[in-house]
Amino acid sequence: MASAGLEILGMIFCVSGWLGVMVACGLPMWRVAAYIGQNIVISQVIWEGLWMNCSVQSTGQMHCKVHDSMLGLPVDLQAARECYMSEER
C-alpha cells in the first residue's frame, strides 16, 4: 500500500515539474538587465527569453520583438533553446 502512495506522489511531482518547465520555457524572463541612467526618468528593463526580447520603459510601455534568427542569440540561450526543441520532438 505504501508503494502505491509513493507512486501517486511521484506522478504528481512529475506532472507538476513538466508543467513548470512548459511555463518557464514560454516566459521571456530568462535574463533580465536594468539600465538606469543619470536620471531615473530614462530607466529601462530588458528581458531576454528563448523566443523574444522585451523592454519595459519607466513609462510602463512594453515592447516585445520575436528573435529573427537563432544566430543572433547569445550562446547560452541558443543551447537552452536547442535543448527545449530536442525534448519536444
N, C-alpha and C positions, 0 to 999 in steps of 0.2 A: 504494500500500500504506500509506503514512504517513497518508493522509487517512482510511482505514478505521479505523486505530487511534485517530485523534483523534475520530472519530465514536463509537466504542465508549466512549472515555473521557468524552466529553460526555454520553452516555446514562447512564453510571454516576453522574456528578455530578448529572444531572437527577433521577434516581430517588432518590438519597440526599438531595438537597435537599428533594424532595417529601415523603419520609418524615419528615425533620426538622421540616418545617412542620406536618405532621399531629400529631406528638408534642407540639410546642410549643403548639399550639392546645388540646390536651386537658389540659395541666397547669394546676393552679390557681396557679402561682407567677409570675404576671406582675408583681405589685407586692408587695413584702414590707416590712412595718413591724414593728419590735420595740418593745415598751413594757416598760421596766424601771423599777419604782417605787423608792422609798427602800430597799426590801428586795428582794433577788434572788428571794425566795420568790414574789413576785407578778409575775414576768415573763411576758410573753405575746408570741407572734409571730403576726402576721396576714398571711395570703396572700390576695390578690385576684386572681382569674382571670376569664376570659371567661364562664365558666359557673357558677362558685361561689366563695364565700368560705370559707376555712378558718382556724381559730385553734388554735394549739398552746400549751398552758399549760406552766408549768415542771414540772408533774407528769407530763407526757408525754401527757396526754389531748388528742385532736384532735377538733374539732367542725367539720363542714362543712355549709354551707347553700347550696342552689341559689338563684340570683337569681330572685326572684319576678317582677320587672318590669324591662324594659330601661331604663325611665325613671329608675330608682334608681341606675343605674351612672354612674360618672364619664364625662366626655365622651371621654377617650382610650380607655377600654375599650369604650364604645359604638361608636366609629369602628372599632376593631380587630375587634370582633365583626361589624359590618356588612360590613367588607372580607372577612372569612373566609366569611361566609354568601354573599356575592355570587360568590365563587370556586367554591363548592360547587354552585351552580345550573347 
